[in-house]
Amino acid sequence: MATTKKVSLRRQKFDEKYKEYSLEDLQKEALYTQKLLLEKTERVRANTYYLVVFLVVIPIVAGVLALVL
């Protein structure tokens, strides 16, 4: 009894796009995608740092200065 595997539309589009690629091309594509993701993650980390500074550290410093003065 053979079972048919249901393939999602997203997977079909992926298979169609990359079916002619060599192993080297696929590795380059994966490396490029990973590099883009790393850069995006680094930008999010940097933006998070600035949010913490402006939303947490500055109000604490301002509060301490207000109590002291």
C-alpha positions as CSV (number, residue, x, y, z in Angstrom):
1,M,0.0,0.0,0.0
2,A,1.7,3.2,-1.2
3,T,1.1,6.4,0.7
4,T,1.2,9.7,-1.1
5,K,3.0,12.4,0.8
6,K,1.2,15.7,0.8
7,V,3.6,18.6,0.0
8,S,2.8,22.1,0.9
9,L,2.7,24.9,-1.7
10,R,5.6,26.6,0.0
11,R,7.7,23.4,-0.3
12,Q,6.7,23.0,-3.9
13,K,7.8,26.6,-4.7
14,F,11.1,25.9,-2.9
15,D,11.7,22.7,-4.8
16,E,10.9,24.4,-8.1
17,K,13.2,27.3,-7.4
18,Y,16.3,25.2,-6.4
19,K,15.9,22.0,-8.4
20,E,18.6,23.1,-11.0
21,Y,21.1,24.3,-8.4
22,S,24.3,22.5,-7.7
23,L,25.4,21.6,-4.2
24,E,27.9,24.5,-4.3
25,D,25.2,26.9,-5.3
26,L,22.9,25.7,-2.5
27,Q,25.7,26.1,0.0
28,K,26.4,29.6,-1.2
29,E,22.7,30.4,-1.0
30,A,22.5,29.0,2.6
31,L,25.6,31.0,3.6
32,Y,24.2,34.2,2.2
33,T,20.9,33.7,3.9
34,Q,22.7,33.0,7.2
35,K,24.8,36.1,6.8
36,L,21.7,38.3,6.2
37,L,20.0,36.8,9.3
38,L,23.1,37.4,11.4
39,E,23.2,41.1,10.3
40,K,19.5,41.5,11.0
41,T,19.9,40.0,14.5
42,E,22.9,42.3,15.2
43,R,20.8,45.3,14.3
44,V,18.0,44.2,16.6
45,R,20.5,43.7,19.4
46,A,22.0,47.1,18.9
47,N,18.5,48.7,18.8
48,T,17.6,46.8,22.0
49,Y,20.6,48.3,23.8
50,Y,19.5,51.8,22.9
51,L,16.0,51.1,24.1
52,V,17.2,49.8,27.4
53,V,19.4,52.9,27.9
54,F,16.7,55.4,27.1
55,L,13.8,53.6,28.8
56,V,15.6,52.2,31.9
57,V,18.9,53.8,32.7
58,I,18.1,57.4,31.9
59,P,15.0,57.5,34.1
60,I,16.8,55.8,37.0
61,V,19.7,58.4,36.8
62,A,17.1,61.2,36.5
63,G,15.3,59.9,39.5
64,V,18.4,59.7,41.6
65,L,19.4,63.2,40.6
66,A,15.9,64.5,41.5
67,L,16.2,62.9,45.0
68,V,19.7,64.3,45.5
69,L,19.0,67.8,44.4
